[in-house]
C-alpha cells in the first residue's frame, strides 16, 4: 500500500470520529427484517444522509456511534480518533446508492480541505437497522483494518 493511500485511509478513520465525545449513549438496536423496506429515492436519501453524517468531522462521538452498525462496540476507537485535529477538513460525498432489501451499496469520494477529492470512487455498505440506515460495521472494520492491519479492533472480530 502506498504512503498516500495509507494516509488517506488514516484520514478517513479520523473523519469517522469527528470531535468531542461522551461516555454515555445508545447503540443502534439489532436489525429486524422487514419485507416493506423502501428501496426508492427516500431510502437512497436516508443512506446518503447517514453516510455523510457519519463521515463528517465534528459532532459528538455519540452521534457517530448512532450512525454505525453496533456503534457502541467502537466507542473507544472512535473516541481516540476524535482527538486527532486532522479530521476537521474531512468528509465524504456520496455519489451512488443502490438499495437491495436491508443493505445498500454506497459509492463515495473522500474529500479533504476545500472539498478536494482525496480518494474517488470508494465503495462501502449501509445496513437497515431498527428502522434507520447506518454505515455497516463491515465497512468500518475494513477501513480500520487497512489503517492498522496488525492491530486489534474491538467490535470487528
C-alpha positions, 0 to 999 in steps of 0.5 A: 500500500502506498504512503498516500493511500495509507494516509488517506485511509488514516484520514478517513478513520479520523473523519469517522470520529469527528470531535468531542465525545461522551461516555454515555449513549445508545447503540443502534438496536439489532436489525429486524427484517422487514419485507416493506423496506423502501428501496426508492429515492427516500431510502437512497436519501436516508443512506446518503444522509447517514453516510455523510453524517457519519463521515463528517468531522465534528459532532459528538462521538455519540452521534457517530456511534448512532450512525454505525452498525453496533456503534457502541462496540467502537466507542473507544476507537472512535473516541481516540480518533476524535482527538486527532485535529486532522479530521476537521477538513474531512468528509465524504460525498456520496455519489451512488446508492443502490438499495437491495432489501436491508443493505445498500451499496454506497459509492463515495469520494473522500474529500479533504480541505476545500472539498478536494477529492482525496480518494474517488470512487470508494465503495462501502455498505449501509445496513437497515437497522431498527428502522434507520440506515447506518454505515455497516460495521463491515465497512468500518472494520475494513477501513480500520483494518487497512489503517492498522492491519496488525492491530486489534479492533474491538467490535470487528472480530 
